[in-house]
Amino acid sequence: MFDYENLPRNSVPLHRVTSCNCAPNNYGHKLLNVCKRNNMYIANSRVGNDRGIGKKTCNDTSVIDYLLLSSNLFPVVKEFDIMEFDPLVSDVHCQLHLVIQAPVILYNCNDELSQFCSEKYVKWRKEKCSEFLDNVKSDHDCQLEQILLELDNLEVQQGIHQNEMNKVVERISNFFQSVATKTFGKYKPFKNRKPKSDNKPWFNKQCFDSRKKFHKARKRPKRITSKNINLYAKRKENEEHKSNEKTEMDCCSRQVSIS
């Protein structure tokens, strides 16, 4: 199906009329080419109170103010009209009145934000292995005992339902998660963590700080041509070069020793 076939389906006429007798100029032809290439349509004379009329919008002589829509947006247009000329609003142009009505889709972004803002569980810490086992064995709330009883009941039953098995698995998961939280704790992820680049392994934090200081000195106002400021910027530039050379040589020496 072609895109323009959506217009008759939405009771929108394909042919457009206008009360202007002027021929399109160069800009008008460019506008038509843009609409054709992007499947856009001029809504003037097709919808609202301007349907079948095509009122003039400029100096009461031509139509140069348009409402452009895609074929899928015509159904949401509830009102469209060319208002009477008002010199308080514009010098020669008429206002375009438009009212659209579309269904509102509520999107809850709290779930996605919670992935970045909420606390994360620590998966494992080797030094707390014995403490984790002690917390599992203690079972103060008797959760593990209840889970074992449910498993025994499932073995006795015939024809175990999937929902019952899912509930037991969920309780087991919640039990170990609560024990892990009690043992290992939680943490908040660092939001402004910068992606690590491995293309320059020698570029360490010292190099990063030196480059930051150099750029800060370089961005000082250029109108201030004090000798002290120029010397300060030059010194920071030399410090950056020396720091980069030192760390790069250290990295190369380590690679040679490894190879």
C-alpha positions in Angstrom: 0.0 0.0 0.0 1.3 3.5 -0.9 1.5 6.1 1.8 -1.0 8.5 0.1 -3.7 5.8 0.2 -4.0 6.6 4.0 -5.7 9.9 3.1 -8.9 8.4 1.5 -9.0 5.9 4.3 -9.1 8.8 6.8 -11.7 10.7 4.7 -9.1 13.2 3.6 -9.3 14.4 0.0 -6.3 13.8 -2.2 -6.8 16.9 -4.3 -6.1 20.2 -2.6 -7.9 23.4 -3.5 -7.0 27.1 -2.9 -8.6 30.5 -3.2 -5.3 31.9 -4.5 -4.7 32.3 -8.2 -1.0 32.8 -7.9 1.4 30.4 -9.5 4.0 28.7 -7.2 7.3 30.4 -7.0 10.7 28.8 -6.6 10.2 28.3 -2.8 6.8 26.8 -3.4 8.3 24.1 -5.7 11.0 23.4 -3.2 8.3 22.9 -0.5 6.4 20.5 -2.7 9.6 18.5 -3.4 10.3 18.3 0.4 6.7 17.0 1.0 7.0 14.4 -1.8 10.3 13.0 -0.6 9.3 12.8 3.0 5.7 11.7 2.6 4.3 14.9 4.1 1.1 16.5 3.0 -0.3 20.1 3.2 -3.3 20.1 5.5 -4.7 23.5 4.2 -8.1 23.0 2.5 -8.1 19.4 3.6 -9.2 19.5 7.2 -11.2 21.6 9.7 -13.1 24.7 8.7 -10.7 25.3 5.9 -11.7 22.0 4.2 -12.5 22.7 0.5 -11.7 26.4 0.8 -7.9 27.0 1.1 -8.1 30.5 2.6 -5.4 33.0 1.8 -2.9 33.6 4.6 -0.7 36.5 3.5 -1.9 40.0 2.5 -5.2 38.5 1.4 -3.4 37.6 -1.9 -1.5 34.3 -1.4 -1.1 31.2 0.7 2.4 30.9 2.2 1.5 29.6 5.7 1.0 25.8 5.8 0.3 23.0 8.2 2.3 20.0 7.2 1.3 16.5 8.4 2.1 12.9 7.7 -0.7 10.6 6.5 -1.0 9.1 10.0 -1.5 12.4 11.8 -4.7 13.5 10.0 -7.0 11.5 12.3 -5.8 13.4 15.4 -6.6 16.8 14.0 -9.8 18.0 15.6 -9.9 21.7 14.6 -8.1 23.6 11.9 -8.9 27.1 10.7 -7.3 30.2 9.1 -8.0 33.1 11.5 -8.8 36.6 10.4 -5.8 38.9 10.0 -4.8 40.7 13.2 -2.1 43.4 13.0 -1.3 43.0 16.7 -0.1 39.5 16.0 1.7 39.7 12.7 2.5 42.2 10.0 1.0 40.4 7.0 0.3 36.8 8.1 -2.8 35.2 9.4 -2.9 32.9 12.4 -3.3 29.2 12.0 -5.6 27.6 14.6 -4.9 24.0 15.3 -6.3 21.6 17.9 -5.1 18.0 18.0 -6.4 15.1 20.2 -4.4 12.0 20.7 -4.5 9.1 23.2 -2.1 9.6 26.1 0.2 6.7 26.8 1.5 6.8 30.3 5.1 5.6 30.6 6.6 4.9 34.0 10.3 5.7 33.9 10.8 4.9 37.6 11.7 1.3 36.8 14.5 2.4 34.5 15.7 5.1 36.8 15.8 2.7 39.7 18.3 0.6 37.8 20.8 3.5 38.0 19.7 5.3 41.2 18.8 2.4 43.5 21.2 0.3 45.5 22.8 -2.8 44.0 23.4 -6.1 45.7 27.0 -7.3 46.3 27.2 -10.6 44.5 30.1 -12.2 46.5 33.0 -11.5 48.8 35.4 -14.3 49.3 36.6 -13.0 52.7 33.0 -13.3 54.0 32.4 -16.9 52.9 32.3 -18.4 56.4 30.0 -15.6 57.6 27.6 -16.3 54.7 27.5 -20.0 55.6 26.9 -19.2 59.3 23.9 -16.9 58.3 22.5 -19.7 56.1 22.7 -22.2 58.9 21.3 -20.0 61.6 18.0 -19.5 59.7 16.5 -17.3 62.5 13.2 -16.8 60.6 12.9 -20.6 59.9 12.6 -19.8 56.1 14.9 -22.6 55.1 12.9 -25.1 57.3 9.7 -24.0 55.6 11.2 -24.4 52.2 12.4 -27.9 53.0 8.9 -28.8 54.2 7.4 -27.5 51.0 9.8 -29.6 48.9 8.9 -32.7 50.9 5.2 -32.1 50.2 5.9 -31.7 46.5 7.7 -35.1 46.5 4.6 -36.7 48.1 2.2 -35.1 45.7 1.4 -36.6 42.3 1.2 -34.3 39.3 3.1 -31.2 40.5 1.8 -28.0 39.0 4.2 -25.5 37.5 2.9 -22.7 39.6 3.7 -24.5 42.8 7.2 -25.3 41.7 7.7 -21.6 40.6 6.7 -20.4 44.1 9.2 -22.7 45.8 12.0 -21.6 43.5 11.1 -18.0 44.2 11.2 -18.5 47.9 14.6 -20.2 47.7 15.9 -17.3 45.6 14.5 -14.7 48.1 16.1 -16.6 51.0 19.6 -16.6 49.6 19.2 -13.0 48.5 18.2 -11.9 52.0 21.2 -13.8 53.5 23.6 -12.3 50.9 22.3 -8.8 51.7 22.7 -9.3 55.4 26.3 -10.6 54.9 27.7 -8.6 52.0 25.5 -5.5 52.1 24.6 -3.2 49.2 26.2 -0.4 47.3 25.2 2.5 45.2 26.6 2.5 41.6 28.8 5.5 40.7 26.8 7.6 38.1 29.6 9.6 36.6 31.9 6.8 36.0 33.9 7.5 32.8 34.4 4.7 30.2 37.8 3.2 30.4 39.8 3.3 27.2 42.5 0.7 26.5 44.0 2.3 23.4 46.6 4.1 25.6 47.4 1.9 28.5 50.2 4.2 29.6 47.7 7.1 30.0 47.1 6.8 33.8 45.5 9.2 36.3 48.7 11.3 36.6 48.6 12.0 32.9 44.9 12.7 33.1 45.4 15.3 35.9 48.3 16.9 34.1 46.3 17.3 30.9 43.4 18.7 32.8 45.6 21.3 34.5 47.2 22.2 31.1 43.8 22.8 29.4 42.6 24.8 32.4 45.6 27.1 32.1 45.2 27.3 28.3 41.6 28.4 28.6 42.5 31.5 30.6 41.3 34.7 29.1 43.5 35.5 26.1 43.2 39.3 26.8 45.3 38.8 29.9 48.9 38.6 28.5 50.7 38.6 31.8 54.1 37.1 31.8 53.3 35.0 34.9 50.2 33.5 33.2 52.2 32.6 30.1 54.9 31.0 32.2 52.3 29.1 34.2 50.7 27.7 31.0 54.1 26.8 29.6 55.0 25.0 32.8 51.8 23.0 32.8 52.4 22.0 29.2 55.9 20.8 30.0 54.6 18.9 33.0 52.1 17.1 30.8 54.7 16.1 28.2 57.1 14.8 30.9 54.4 12.8 32.6 53.2 11.3 29.3 56.7 10.4 28.3 57.6 8.8 31.7 54.4 6.7 31.8 54.8 5.6 28.2 58.4 4.6 28.7 57.4 2.6 31.8 54.7 0.9 29.9 57.0 0.0 27.0 59.7 -1.4 29.4 57.1 -3.6 31.1 55.9 -4.9 27.8 59.5 -5.7 26.7 60.2 -7.5 30.0 57.0 -9.5 29.6 57.8 -10.5 26.0 
